[in-house]
Structure formats: C-alpha cells, structure tokens
C-alpha cells in the first residue's frame, strides 16, 4: 500500500433521511477521513440533488448512481417485478463500473440487498466476501 491512503467505499441507498444507518455511516466515514486520512467514497442509489441529513466531511466523495429504487413504492405488484429487475441490472452495471474505476481496498455496506449483490460481484473476481450481520 505504501504512502497511498487506504481507499474505502461504502454503498448505501441514501443519506438524505434521518436514520440509524445514515448516522452510523456518516460518523464512521467522517472519522476515517478526518483522523486517518483515508480516501473515502460513498456510493448512493437514491436522493440525487437532495442535501445530506447529517454533516459529511469535505474530504469524502459522494457518487449517486441515481437508480431510483424508490419508484417501486408506487408501482402495482406486477409492474414492481419488472421495474425491480430492470433497476437491479442497472444498479449492478453502474456499481461494477464505479468499483472498477475506484479500485477500493475495502468495500462495505449496511443493507442486505446491496451486500448480496456486492458478494456476487466480488466473488466473480475470485475475492472472498465476508459480511457481518
């Protein structure tokens, strides 16, 4: 690793809402960036152009994939299945592109759906994916 700072990527749906996951993630990311100088990137799927609920260090990069899973809340069941499958493909492709570009040392998430996709993605490269429930 040498003199390069540790690269961490966190993946979560959104940071514009007040919630426990959002609070813990911003606290951890701010601490790692400000106290250890880690290169932190947070990848979101929702909330494009919405302000962060909790303060985030200027040292942290935020990428919003703008997938729009929130659209599923307003769909009928039949449409929801089709929209979900389309958005999953879109998410998987966009996430893989960003992870390949960033090439992080550590990638983490706190949401089950994203953990499952990330595990599949990492295993496709022969990586071992360990997650804590």
C-alpha positions in Angstrom: 0.0 0.0 0.0 3.0 2.3 0.6 2.2 6.0 1.1 -1.2 5.8 -0.6 -4.1 6.3 1.8 -6.4 3.3 2.3 -9.4 3.5 -0.1 -12.7 2.7 1.4 -16.0 2.6 -0.4 -19.4 2.5 1.4 -22.5 1.6 -0.5 -26.0 2.6 0.8 -29.3 3.7 -0.7 -29.4 7.3 0.6 -28.1 9.8 3.1 -30.9 12.5 2.9 -33.0 10.8 5.6 -32.6 10.7 9.3 -31.9 7.1 10.2 -29.6 4.9 12.2 -27.7 3.5 9.2 -27.2 7.0 7.8 -26.0 8.3 11.2 -23.5 5.5 11.8 -22.2 5.7 8.2 -21.6 9.4 8.3 -19.9 9.2 11.7 -17.6 6.4 10.6 -16.8 8.0 7.2 -16.1 11.4 8.8 -13.8 9.8 11.4 -11.8 7.7 8.9 -11.4 10.6 6.5 -10.5 13.3 9.1 -8.5 11.3 11.6 -6.7 8.7 9.5 -6.7 10.5 6.1 -8.4 7.6 4.4 -9.7 8.1 0.9 -13.5 7.6 1.4 -16.2 7.3 -1.2 -19.9 6.8 -0.6 -22.0 5.4 -3.4 -25.7 6.0 -3.2 -28.6 4.8 -5.3 -31.3 7.4 -4.2 -31.7 11.1 -3.4 -29.9 12.8 -6.3 -29.6 16.6 -5.6 -31.1 16.2 -2.0 -29.0 17.5 0.8 -27.3 15.1 3.3 -29.2 14.9 6.6 -26.1 14.5 8.7 -22.9 16.6 8.0 -20.3 15.0 5.8 -16.6 15.9 5.7 -15.5 17.8 2.6 -12.8 15.1 2.2 -15.4 12.5 1.4 -16.5 11.9 -2.2 -20.2 11.0 -2.8 -21.3 9.3 -6.0 -25.1 9.0 -6.7 -25.9 6.3 -9.2 -29.5 7.7 -9.4 -31.0 4.3 -9.8 -34.4 5.2 -8.3 -35.4 2.1 -6.4 -37.9 4.4 -4.6 -40.1 4.2 -7.7 -41.0 0.7 -6.5 -43.0 2.2 -3.7 -45.6 3.5 -6.2 -45.9 0.5 -8.5 -48.5 -2.2 -8.7 -47.2 -5.7 -7.8 -47.0 -6.8 -11.5 -45.2 -3.7 -12.6 -43.0 -3.8 -9.5 -41.4 -7.1 -10.5 -40.4 -5.8 -13.9 -39.2 -2.5 -12.7 -37.2 -4.1 -9.9 -35.4 -6.5 -12.3 -34.6 -3.6 -14.6 -33.2 -1.5 -11.8 -31.2 -4.4 -10.4 -29.4 -4.8 -13.8 -28.9 -1.0 -13.9 -27.5 -1.0 -10.4 -25.2 -3.9 -10.9 -23.7 -2.4 -14.1 -23.3 1.1 -12.6 -21.8 -0.3 -9.3 -19.3 -2.5 -11.1 -18.2 0.4 -13.3 -17.6 2.6 -10.2 -15.8 -0.1 -8.2 -13.6 -0.8 -11.2 -12.8 2.9 -11.6 -12.1 3.5 -7.9 -10.4 0.2 -7.2 -11.0 0.3 -3.4 -9.0 -1.6 -0.8 -12.2 -2.1 1.3 -15.8 -2.0 0.3 -18.6 -2.1 2.8 -22.4 -1.8 3.1 -25.0 -2.0 5.7 -28.0 -3.1 3.6 -28.8 -6.7 2.9 -29.8 -6.3 -0.8 -26.6 -4.4 -1.6 -24.5 -6.9 0.4 -25.9 -9.8 -1.6 -25.1 -8.1 -4.9 -21.6 -7.0 -3.7 -20.9 -10.5 -2.6 -21.8 -11.9 -6.1 -19.7 -9.1 -7.7 -16.6 -9.7 -5.6 -16.8 -13.5 -5.9 -16.8 -13.1 -9.7 -13.3 -11.7 -9.4 -12.2 -14.6 -7.1 -12.4 -12.4 -4.0 -13.6 -13.6 -0.6 -16.6 -11.5 0.6 -17.1 -11.6 4.4 -20.1 -9.8 5.9 -21.2 -9.3 9.4 -24.9 -9.5 10.1 
